[in-house]
Amino acid sequence: MKRRSFLRNTTAFALPTLLGGMQVTASAAQRMAALINEESDRVLVLIDLNGGNDGLNTFVPLDGYDNLANARPHVMIPQSKLISLTDTISLHPELQGIKNLYDNANLKVIQGVGYPNQNRSHFRSADIWNSASDTDVFKPTGWLGRYLDDNFPGFPEDYPNSDYRHPFAITMGKSISGTCQGEESNFSLAILNSNDIGGLSTGIETEFTDDYYGKELAFLVDTFKKTNAYAEPVIEAVENGNSLSNAYPETALGHQLQVVARMISGGLKTKIYVLKLGGFDTHADQVVDGDTTQGEHAELLSNLSQSIEAFQNDLKALGLEKRVLGMTFSEFGRKIISNAGLGTDHGTAAPMMIFGDCVIPGITGANPEIADQVDIDEGVPMQYDFRSVYGSVLMDWFKVPEEKVKTLLTPDFQYIPILGECLIPNSTREIDRQLRLTAKPNPFSNNLIIELTLTEKASIKMDLSDVQGKLIRNIGGRTLQAGTHEVNIEGHDLAAGIYFVRIQIGNESKAIRLVKSNH
């Protein structure tokens, strides 16, 4: 067995050590410099909403409420029960904690986040989000793992050492995070049981035969020893750390976030924490028959909202609020139309939440357009590529240069302002949008015209996708002067149906729903 294959297999399937109470995965690594800046003490906390969160019942678009209620009568929450957020958006009634974060200028929401050529398979879509790859490219590495490989070549040899004792990333849960998978090994340490953190021991001290099996066994034991070495500073941090909040819910996510707060306050120098909240694949029983405010989705959102609010308040009480940034993601959203099982099916794009004391608060992106007649396969169209969100966090939070971001993630990276200076009160509620556009005629039969009004000179990119999020055509990029412009789209070869044209200008994006008629 090649060492690279061994490392990939052991990290992918997790080799838990059950001795001493602390269950961890036999992989890990780090060099205790920050992602780019060695002086940085900033921490990133990722929460995976596994299964595909229904963004339309999380951040409810009020300007399309009536049409949405007609499209999903089985799951739609009465408008009178929603929590008001802005003039055009309301929240699920279980998201009061998220509302409080928004009111305290600690929340940024990015609308319509997805990727081109949407794949509605859980496994493949999750792999795309973890690897930040194109849909037709299978990358064995994660987006953070590639960065770490680029900066720490040769890992995991010689780690940990006296200078760099702490794990670079920690996954709270049963398996390590694919986001941190490198070429040779995974850069994260998985803590399987955060309720019982104690010592570790390999229990093996012997000589090994000088043959294939002896060498592999020696390598396995060495891997466990590395895990033990990484475990020591984690245990120290939990024992020395503190939590000043008693508001965490009695859930796995609430407990895990509380442990993360203890680790950070206890001096652990780990930069990335990855947590998972499963159950969002709500094909059935998303709501309770007769009361759409209750059900599986409501329980999940209540858990998420209470846990995040308690964590943010805990960080403030500990004086750590300016060091930590949180971000949620999910492999896809849900279809606009509900199904007969009181649920929703796999869709396309969905909102992402970024929370912390340093965010530029408010809403980025427009509400999805909900038509009076919705196609059975129609989901929320993509406005922003998730890799642009990832890359913007790397740039703003960890000071990664933009050219490096393009190399690591995508050459089509679009910077999105996400973070402020942290040292001054946040006040911006909305990003001023220069992009004004319309499509005419709509419905169209052959050609249509996209009319754009720009307040200043800008480069634009346009593409056309079908109702399932499959890329049909790159319309191309160009630079336009301030003023009103018309862009012609040829539609003779398109079948009748629903399409979306996406326009990207600077750090703004917008998707317009189009209807191609038969004549």
C-alpha positions in Angstrom: 0.0 0.0 0.0 1.4 3.4 -0.9 1.7 5.8 1.9 -0.5 8.4 0.1 -3.2 5.8 -0.4 -2.9 4.7 3.3 -3.3 8.3 4.5 -6.3 9.0 2.3 -8.0 5.8 3.3 -7.4 6.3 7.0 -8.5 9.9 7.0 -11.5 9.3 4.8 -12.9 6.4 6.8 -11.7 7.6 10.3 -9.6 5.5 12.6 -11.0 6.3 16.0 -8.9 5.8 19.1 -11.1 4.9 22.0 -8.5 4.8 24.8 -8.6 7.4 27.6 -12.0 8.8 26.7 -11.1 11.3 24.0 -12.2 9.9 20.6 -10.3 11.4 17.7 -9.5 10.5 14.1 -6.0 9.4 13.2 -5.0 12.3 11.0 -4.1 15.9 11.7 -1.8 18.6 11.1 -0.8 22.1 11.2 1.8 24.7 11.4 0.7 27.3 13.9 0.9 30.2 11.6 -2.4 31.6 10.5 -3.5 30.9 6.9 -1.4 33.7 5.6 -0.5 36.0 8.5 1.6 34.4 11.2 0.5 37.1 13.7 -3.2 36.5 13.1 -5.2 34.8 15.9 -8.4 34.7 13.9 -10.7 31.7 13.9 -13.2 30.4 11.3 -16.1 28.2 12.4 -18.0 26.4 9.6 -21.4 24.8 10.2 -22.6 22.3 7.6 -26.4 22.2 7.3 -26.3 18.7 5.9 -29.1 17.5 3.6 -30.0 20.7 1.8 -31.6 23.5 3.8 -34.9 25.0 2.6 -33.9 28.6 2.2 -37.3 29.7 1.1 -38.8 28.8 4.5 -35.7 30.2 6.3 -35.5 33.6 4.8 -39.0 34.1 3.3 -39.3 36.6 0.4 -42.2 38.8 1.2 -42.3 40.4 -2.3 -43.1 36.9 -3.7 -45.1 35.6 -0.7 -48.5 35.1 -2.4 -47.0 33.2 -5.4 -44.8 31.2 -3.0 -47.8 30.2 -0.9 -49.6 29.0 -4.0 -46.6 26.9 -5.1 -46.0 25.3 -1.7 -49.3 25.2 0.2 -48.3 22.1 2.2 -45.3 23.8 3.9 -45.8 27.6 3.7 -45.7 29.4 7.0 -48.5 32.0 7.6 -47.2 35.5 7.1 -48.6 36.5 10.5 -46.3 34.0 12.2 -43.1 35.1 10.5 -40.4 37.3 12.2 -39.9 40.5 10.3 -36.3 41.2 9.2 -36.5 43.8 6.4 -39.2 45.3 4.3 -38.9 42.4 1.9 -37.7 39.5 4.0 -39.1 37.7 7.0 -37.7 34.8 9.1 -39.0 31.4 10.1 -40.6 31.9 13.5 -37.9 29.7 15.2 -35.1 32.1 14.2 -35.5 34.7 16.9 -31.8 34.2 17.8 -30.8 34.9 14.1 -33.0 38.0 14.2 -31.2 39.2 17.4 -27.8 38.8 15.6 -29.1 40.8 12.7 -30.4 43.6 15.0 -26.9 43.6 16.7 -25.2 44.0 13.3 -23.6 40.5 13.7 -25.2 38.9 10.7 -24.7 38.9 6.9 -26.9 37.0 4.6 -25.9 36.2 1.0 -28.8 35.3 -1.2 -28.9 32.7 -3.9 -25.6 30.9 -3.3 -24.9 27.9 -5.5 -22.7 26.8 -8.4 -23.0 26.5 -12.2 -24.4 23.2 -13.5 -26.1 22.3 -10.3 -26.0 18.7 -9.3 -28.9 17.7 -7.1 -27.2 14.6 -5.7 -26.3 14.8 -2.0 -23.0 13.0 -2.3 -21.7 14.8 -5.4 -23.0 18.2 -4.4 -21.4 17.9 -0.9 -18.2 16.9 -2.6 -18.3 20.0 -4.8 -18.9 22.3 -1.8 -16.0 20.6 0.1 -13.6 20.6 -2.7 -14.7 23.8 -4.4 -14.4 22.1 -7.8 -16.4 22.5 -11.0 -19.2 20.0 -11.5 -17.3 18.1 -14.2 -14.0 18.0 -12.2 -13.3 15.5 -9.4 -10.8 16.9 -7.0 -9.4 14.7 -4.2 -8.5 17.7 -2.1 -10.6 20.2 -0.1 -10.5 24.0 -0.6 -8.7 24.6 2.7 -6.5 21.5 2.3 -5.2 22.8 -1.0 -4.2 26.1 0.6 -2.5 24.3 3.4 -0.6 22.0 1.0 0.5 25.1 -0.9 2.0 26.7 2.3 3.1 23.6 4.1 4.5 21.1 1.5 5.6 17.7 2.8 3.0 17.5 5.5 2.4 15.3 7.6 6.1 14.6 8.0 7.7 16.3 11.0 4.4 17.4 12.5 3.6 18.1 15.3 6.9 19.5 16.7 8.0 21.7 19.5 7.2 24.8 17.6 3.8 23.8 16.3 2.0 21.6 18.7 -1.7 22.4 18.0 -4.0 20.9 15.3 -4.6 23.3 12.5 -8.3 22.3 12.1 -10.8 20.4 14.3 -13.9 18.6 13.2 -16.6 18.2 15.9 -18.2 14.9 14.9 -17.8 11.4 13.6 -15.4 12.1 10.7 -12.9 14.6 9.5 -13.9 17.3 7.2 -13.4 17.0 3.4 -12.8 20.8 3.3 -9.4 20.2 5.0 -8.3 17.2 2.8 -4.7 17.7 1.4 -2.8 15.7 -1.1 -1.1 13.4 1.5 -3.4 13.7 4.5 -6.2 15.6 6.1 -5.3 18.7 8.1 -8.1 18.2 10.6 -8.4 16.3 13.9 -11.9 14.8 14.5 -13.2 14.8 18.1 -15.9 12.1 18.1 -17.1 12.6 21.7 -16.9 16.1 23.0 -18.5 15.1 26.3 -15.5 13.0 27.3 -12.1 14.6 26.5 -9.3 12.8 28.2 -5.9 11.3 27.4 -4.9 8.9 24.6 -2.4 6.2 24.3 -1.4 3.9 21.4 -0.5 1.1 23.8 2.1 -0.2 21.4 5.9 0.1 21.9 7.7 -2.7 20.0 10.0 -3.3 17.1 8.5 -4.0 13.7 9.6 -6.5 11.1 11.6 -5.1 8.2 9.0 -6.1 5.5 6.0 -4.5 3.8 3.6 -5.3 6.7 6.0 -4.2 9.4 6.5 -0.9 7.7 2.8 -0.3 7.3 2.1 -1.2 10.9 4.9 1.1 12.0 3.4 3.9 10.0 0.0 3.2 11.5 1.4 3.4 15.0 3.3 6.6 14.2 0.0 8.1 12.9 -1.7 7.3 16.2 1.3 8.8 18.1 0.9 12.0 16.1 -2.8 12.0 17.0 -1.9 11.6 20.7 0.5 14.5 20.5 -2.1 16.7 18.9 -4.6 15.7 21.6 -2.5 17.0 24.5 -2.9 20.8 23.7 -6.6 20.2 23.0 -7.1 18.6 26.4 -5.1 21.4 28.0 -7.2 24.1 26.3 -10.6 22.5 27.4 -9.4 22.2 30.9 -8.0 25.8 31.0 -10.8 27.3 29.0 -14.2 28.7 30.0 -17.7 29.3 28.9 -19.8 32.1 30.4 -23.1 31.3 28.8 -25.9 29.0 30.1 -28.1 29.7 27.1 -26.8 26.9 24.9 -29.6 24.5 23.9 -29.3 20.9 25.2 -28.4 19.6 21.7 -25.3 18.2 20.1 -24.7 21.4 18.1 -25.1 23.6 21.2 -22.7 21.5 23.2 -20.1 21.4 20.4 -20.1 25.2 20.0 -19.7 25.5 23.8 -16.7 23.2 23.7 -15.3 25.3 20.8 -15.7 28.4 22.9 -13.8 26.7 25.7 -11.0 25.6 23.4 -10.5 29.1 22.0 -10.6 30.7 25.4 -8.3 28.1 26.7 -5.5 29.1 24.3 -5.9 26.5 21.6 -4.3 28.0 18.4 -6.5 26.0 16.0 -7.7 28.2 13.2 -10.6 26.2 11.7 -13.5 24.3 13.4 -16.0 22.4 11.3 -19.4 21.3 12.7 -22.3 19.5 11.1 -26.0 19.7 11.8 -27.8 17.0 9.8 -31.4 16.3 9.0 -32.1 19.0 6.4 -33.2 16.5 3.7 -36.8 17.3 4.4 -38.6 15.3 1.7 -41.3 14.4 4.2 -42.6 15.8 7.5 -40.8 19.1 7.0 -43.8 20.6 8.8 -46.7 19.2 10.9 -50.0 18.7 9.2 -52.2 21.5 10.3 -49.4 23.7 11.8 -46.6 24.6 9.3 -44.7 26.4 12.0 -43.9 23.1 13.6 -42.0 20.0 12.3 -38.5 18.8 11.5 -37.4 21.9 9.8 -38.6 24.1 12.7 -36.7 21.9 15.2 -33.5 22.2 13.1 -33.8 25.9 12.7 -34.5 26.4 16.4 -31.4 24.3 17.3 -29.3 26.3 14.8 -30.6 29.7 15.9 -30.3 29.2 19.6 -26.8 27.6 19.3 -25.4 30.3 17.2 -26.8 33.1 19.4 -25.5 31.5 22.5 -22.1 31.0 20.9 -21.9 34.6 19.8 -22.9 35.9 23.2 -20.5 33.6 24.9 -17.6 34.9 22.7 -18.5 38.5 23.7 -18.6 37.6 27.4 -15.2 36.0 27.0 -13.8 39.0 25.1 -13.2 36.8 21.9 -15.9 38.3 19.7 -13.5 40.0 17.3 -11.4 36.9 16.8 -14.1 34.5 15.6 -16.1 34.4 12.3 -18.9 31.8 11.7 -20.4 30.6 8.4 -23.2 28.2 7.4 -23.4 26.2 4.2 -25.6 23.5 2.7 -25.1 21.4 -0.4 -28.2 22.9 -2.1 -31.6 24.5 -1.5 -35.0 23.0 -2.2 -37.5 23.2 -5.1 -40.0 26.0 -5.0 -43.0 23.7 -5.3 -43.7 21.5 -2.2 -44.5 17.8 -2.5 -47.5 15.9 -1.2 -45.5 14.5 1.8 -45.4 17.8 3.7 -41.9 18.4 2.4 -39.7 19.7 -0.3 -37.3 18.1 -2.8 -33.8 18.8 -3.9 -33.3 22.3 -5.5 -30.6 24.7 -6.5 -29.3 27.7 -4.6 -30.0 28.9 -1.1 -28.9 31.7 1.3 -25.7 31.5 3.3 -25.2 33.1 6.8 -22.0 34.7 8.0 -22.0 35.8 11.6 -19.6 37.6 13.9 -18.6 41.0 15.2 -16.6 41.9 12.1 -19.2 41.3 9.3 -20.6 44.0 7.1 -24.2 43.3 8.3 -27.2 43.2 6.0 -28.4 41.3 2.9 -26.3 40.8 -0.2 -28.3 39.8 -3.3 -31.9 40.1 -4.4 -34.9 38.0 -3.3 -35.6 35.1 -5.7 -38.3 35.9 -8.2 -41.3 33.7 -7.6 -43.6 33.5 -10.6 -47.4 32.9 -10.5 -46.8 29.7 -12.5 -43.8 27.7 -11.3 -42.2 24.8 -13.1 -42.2 21.4 -11.2 -38.4 21.3 -11.3 -37.7 24.9 -10.6 -35.4 25.9 -7.7 -33.9 29.2 -6.6 -31.4 30.3 -9.3 -27.8 31.0 -8.5 -26.8 34.6 -7.9 -23.4 34.1 -6.3 -21.0 31.2 -6.7 -20.2 29.7 -3.3 -16.5 29.7 -4.2 -16.7 33.5 -4.3 -18.0 33.5 -0.8 -15.2 31.1 0.3 -12.6 33.2 -1.4 -13.9 36.5 -0.1 -13.7 35.1 3.5 -10.1 34.0 2.8 -9.3 37.5 1.5 -11.1 39.5 4.2 -10.5 37.3 7.2 -7.2 35.6 6.6 -5.7 38.2 4.2 -5.1 35.7 1.3 -4.1 37.6 -1.9 -6.8 37.6 -4.6 -4.5 35.9 -7.2 -3.9 33.1 -4.8 -7.6 32.7 -4.2 -8.2 32.4 -8.0 -5.5 29.7 -8.1 -7.0 27.8 -5.2 -10.7 28.1 -6.0 -11.7 29.4 -9.4 -10.3 31.9 -12.0 -13.8 33.3 -12.2 -13.7 34.4 -8.6 -15.9 37.4 -7.8 -15.0 39.4 -4.7 -17.9 40.0 -2.3 -17.4 42.5 0.5 -18.0 40.5 3.7 -16.0 41.9 6.5 -15.3 45.3 8.1 -12.4 46.4 10.2 -13.7 44.9 13.5 -12.5 47.9 15.4 -15.3 50.3 14.6 -19.1 49.9 15.0 -20.8 48.3 12.0 -23.5 50.3 10.5 -24.0 49.4 6.9 -27.3 47.5 6.5 -27.4 47.0 2.7 -24.7 47.1 0.0 -25.6 49.9 -2.4 -26.4 48.3 -5.7 -25.4 49.9 -9.0 -27.0 47.1 -11.1 -30.4 47.8 -12.6 -31.6 45.5 -15.3 -34.7 44.2 -17.1 -35.5 41.6 -19.8 -37.8 42.3 -22.7 -39.9 40.8 -24.0 -40.6 38.3 -21.3 -42.0 35.8 -22.3 -40.0 35.7 -25.5 -40.2 33.6 -28.6 -36.9 34.1 -30.5 -34.7 36.9 -29.3 -34.8 39.0 -26.1 -32.9 42.0 -24.9 -31.4 42.5 -21.5 -31.3 46.2 -20.6 -28.7 47.3 -18.1 -28.3 50.7 -16.4 -24.9 51.3 -14.8 -23.9 54.2 -12.6 -20.2 53.8 -13.5 -18.0 51.9 -16.0 -17.9 48.2 -15.2 -17.0 44.8 -16.6 -19.9 42.4 -16.9 -20.3 38.6 -17.3 -23.5 36.9 -18.4 -24.6 33.3 -18.7 -27.8 31.4 -19.3 -29.1 28.3 -17.4 -32.1 26.1 -17.5 -34.8 25.5 -14.9 -32.6 22.9 -13.1 -29.5 25.1 -12.9 -27.7 23.5 -15.9 -25.5 26.0 -17.7 -26.7 26.4 -21.3 -24.5 29.2 -22.6 -21.8 31.6 -21.6 -23.0 34.9 -23.2 -19.6 36.4 -22.6 -17.9 39.3 -20.9 -17.5 42.9 -21.8 -16.7 46.3 -20.4 -19.5 48.9 -20.5 -19.5 52.6 -19.7 -21.9 54.3 -17.3 -25.4 54.6 -18.8 -28.0 52.3 -20.3 -27.1 49.4 -22.5 -28.9 46.6 -24.4 -27.5 43.1 -24.7 -29.2 40.8 -27.3 -29.7 37.1 -26.5 -30.4 34.8 -29.3 -33.1 32.3 -28.4 -34.1 30.5 -31.6 -32.4 27.2 -30.6 -33.9 27.1 -27.1 -36.8 24.8 -26.3 -39.9 26.3 -24.7 -39.6 26.5 -20.9 -38.0 28.4 -18.0 -34.5 29.8 -18.1 -32.4 32.2 -16.0 -29.9 34.7 -17.2 -27.3 35.6 -14.6 -25.5 39.0 -14.8 -22.3 39.6 -12.8 -21.0 43.2 -12.4 -18.2 43.8 -10.0 -19.2 42.4 -6.6 -22.9 42.3 -7.6 -24.9 39.5 -9.2 -28.5 39.1 -10.2 -30.5 36.4 -11.9 -33.6 37.1 -14.0 -36.3 34.5 -14.8 -37.1 34.1 -18.4 -39.9 32.3 -20.2 -39.4 30.9 -23.7 -42.7 30.4 -25.5 -43.5 28.2 -28.4 -44.3 31.1 -30.7 
